[in-house]
Amino acid sequence: MARAFLALEDGTVFEGESFGAPGEISGEVVFNTSMTGYQEILTDPSYRGQIVAMTYPLIGNYGVNDEDVESAQPQVEGFVVRALSPIASNWRHRRTLDEWLTQHKTVAIQGIDTRALTSLLRQQGALRGVLSTLDGDRKRLVEKARSSPGLVGRDLVKEVTCAKPFAWGEAPAADKPLHVAAVDCGMKAHIPRMLTLAGCRVTVVPASMAADQLLALKPDGLFLSNGPGDPEGLPYLIQTVRACLGKLPIFGICLGHQILGLALGGKTYKLKFGHHGANHPVMEIETGKIEITAQNHGFAVDPRSIGDEVEVTHLNLNDKTCEGMRHKKWPIFSVQYHPEASPGPHDAHHHFKRFIHLMKRGETT
C-alpha cells in the first residue's frame, strides 16, 4: 500500500498506509468510540467537514452491505483506523470497506497509533487536520492543516440538505397517519423510517424552507433533524423555527436540538472534543433513569441561557452537559443524542412515541 500522512494543526504528524482513494483532504479530526457500525458512521451527514478516527482497533471485518447506510454515500471527509481487516466475513456483505471507499473516492489511512491520536484529541481538543497520500512534506502538511477552515460559523447544512420537499417513500404503519414535516439538516435515513414505523406520514423538507411554506403543508408536527457543523451558522433555520414556536408540536434531535435552543433565545458553545460514539450515558433528571445513547455532535446548548420557560430534562453523565430540554408551556422537546441509534443501543426509541403523543393531543398551549 502507498504511504499516507495525517498532519494536525498542533504540529503532530502520523504516518501510515493509504486505503480507499488516493487524494488529499482537510477537516476537523474527531474520534468515535463505537465498536461496530462504521458503515452507518461513514454515511452520517452529521460528519460532513470532519475526519473520523475510530478508537476500536480492527475495522472492516464484516465488509459493507447495501442496507446499513444512512445516506447514499460516505459523508466524512476522511477516515482513520488502526488496522483495516484484510477479511470481510458476513453473509450480507457485498464488497470490502476498502473497495467501497475507493468507489466513493474517500481518502483513508490505517496503521497509525489511534490510541495516541485519541489521547491527543482528548487533551488538546478536536484539531484541524490534513489527510494526504499526495504530499509527503510533513512541515507543509502541518501548514495546510493550520490554514484549513474550522467548523465554527460554517454552514455545512447547505451541502447535505435535500434540494426540494419530497414524501418519504415507505408506507406509514397507521391507517390514519399523522403528518410530520421533517426538516432535513443532514438527516439520517433511519429517522424518517422510525417516524413511519411509529405511524407517521413524513414529508422531508429542505433546511432553507421558510416558515410560511412549512406551515402551509399543515403538518401535525415538526421534526428537526441532526446535521453537521455550527448551529449558529444557520440564522435562516433559527428564524424559521422561531416562527413556528407555539404553532405545532416540535421534536428536535442533535443539531435540531441546538437550533431549537437558539430559537428559544438560548446560546450554544463548542465542546472540547465533542461526543461521538454509541455508548454515552445520559440521565433523565425527573426519574433518574439512565439511557445508553448514540451521539455525534461538537456543539452544545448552554442551559444557563435558555430562560425560565424551558427546563433541562437530560444530562450527560460524562461531562454534565445538557442532553435534553422541554418547553413548560408549548409541546416542544428535544434531545442532544440520536434516539434512532443506527448504530447504537435502542434505549431512546421511546422519544418517537412521546412525539406521537404530543401530536395526537393536538395542543399548542
C-alpha positions, 0 to 999 in steps of 0.5 A, spaced: 500 500 500 502 507 498 504 511 504 499 516 507 500 522 512 495 525 517 498 532 519 494 536 525 494 543 526 498 542 533 504 540 529 503 532 530 504 528 524 502 520 523 504 516 518 501 510 515 498 506 509 493 509 504 486 505 503 480 507 499 482 513 494 488 516 493 487 524 494 488 529 499 483 532 504 482 537 510 477 537 516 476 537 523 479 530 526 474 527 531 474 520 534 468 515 535 468 510 540 463 505 537 465 498 536 461 496 530 457 500 525 462 504 521 458 503 515 452 507 518 458 512 521 461 513 514 454 515 511 452 520 517 451 527 514 452 529 521 460 528 519 460 532 513 467 537 514 470 532 519 475 526 519 473 520 523 478 516 527 475 510 530 478 508 537 476 500 536 482 497 533 480 492 527 475 495 522 472 492 516 471 485 518 464 484 516 465 488 509 459 493 507 452 491 505 447 495 501 442 496 507 446 499 513 447 506 510 444 512 512 445 516 506 447 514 499 454 515 500 460 516 505 459 523 508 466 524 512 471 527 509 476 522 511 477 516 515 482 513 520 483 506 523 488 502 526 488 496 522 483 495 516 481 487 516 484 484 510 477 479 511 470 481 510 466 475 513 458 476 513 453 473 509 450 480 507 456 483 505 457 485 498 464 488 497 470 490 502 470 497 506 476 498 502 473 497 495 467 501 497 471 507 499 475 507 493 468 507 489 466 513 493 473 516 492 474 517 500 481 518 502 483 513 508 489 511 512 490 505 517 496 503 521 497 509 525 497 509 533 489 511 534 490 510 541 495 516 541 491 520 536 485 519 541 489 521 547 491 527 543 484 529 541 482 528 548 487 533 551 488 538 546 481 538 543 478 536 536 484 539 531 484 541 524 487 536 520 490 534 513 489 527 510 494 526 504 497 520 500 499 526 495 504 530 499 509 527 503 512 534 506 510 533 513 512 541 515 507 543 509 502 538 511 502 541 518 501 548 514 495 546 510 492 543 516 493 550 520 490 554 514 484 549 513 477 552 515 474 550 522 467 548 523 465 554 527 460 559 523 460 554 517 454 552 514 455 545 512 447 544 512 447 547 505 451 541 502 447 535 505 440 538 505 435 535 500 434 540 494 426 540 494 420 537 499 419 530 497 414 524 501 418 519 504 417 513 500 415 507 505 408 506 507 406 509 514 404 503 519 397 507 521 391 507 517 390 514 519 397 517 519 399 523 522 403 528 518 410 530 520 414 535 516 421 533 517 426 538 516 432 535 513 439 538 516 443 532 514 438 527 516 439 520 517 435 515 513 433 511 519 429 517 522 424 518 517 423 510 517 422 510 525 417 516 524 413 511 519 414 505 523 411 509 529 405 511 524 407 517 521 406 520 514 413 524 513 414 529 508 422 531 508 423 538 507 429 542 505 433 546 511 432 553 507 424 552 507 421 558 510 416 558 515 410 560 511 411 554 506 412 549 512 406 551 515 402 551 509 403 543 508 399 543 515 403 538 518 401 535 525 408 536 527 415 538 526 421 534 526 428 537 526 433 533 524 441 532 526 446 535 521 453 537 521 457 543 523 455 550 527 448 551 529 449 558 529 451 558 522 444 557 520 440 564 522 435 562 516 433 555 520 433 559 527 428 564 524 424 559 521 423 555 527 422 561 531 416 562 527 413 556 528 414 556 536 407 555 539 404 553 532 405 545 532 408 540 536 416 540 535 421 534 536 428 536 535 434 531 535 442 533 535 443 539 531 435 540 531 436 540 538 441 546 538 437 550 533 431 549 537 435 552 543 437 558 539 430 559 537 428 559 544 433 565 545 438 560 548 446 560 546 450 554 544 458 553 545 463 548 542 465 542 546 472 540 547 472 534 543 465 533 542 461 526 543 461 521 538 460 514 539 454 509 541 455 508 548 454 515 552 450 515 558 445 520 559 440 521 565 433 523 565 433 528 571 425 527 573 426 519 574 433 518 574 433 513 569 439 512 565 439 511 557 445 508 553 445 513 547 448 514 540 451 521 539 455 525 534 455 532 535 461 538 537 456 543 539 452 544 545 446 548 548 448 552 554 442 551 559 444 557 563 441 561 557 435 558 555 430 562 560 425 560 565 420 557 560 424 551 558 427 546 563 433 541 562 430 534 562 437 530 560 444 530 562 450 527 560 453 523 565 460 524 562 461 531 562 454 534 565 452 537 559 445 538 557 442 532 553 435 534 553 430 540 554 422 541 554 418 547 553 413 548 560 408 551 556 408 549 548 409 541 546 416 542 544 422 537 546 428 535 544 434 531 545 442 532 544 443 524 542 440 520 536 434 516 539 434 512 532 441 509 534 443 506 527 448 504 530 447 504 537 443 501 543 435 502 542 434 505 549 431 512 546 426 509 541 421 511 546 422 519 544 418 517 537 412 515 541 412 521 546 412 525 539 406 521 537 403 523 543 404 530 543 401 530 536 395 526 537 393 531 543 393 536 538 395 542 543 399 548 542 398 551 549 
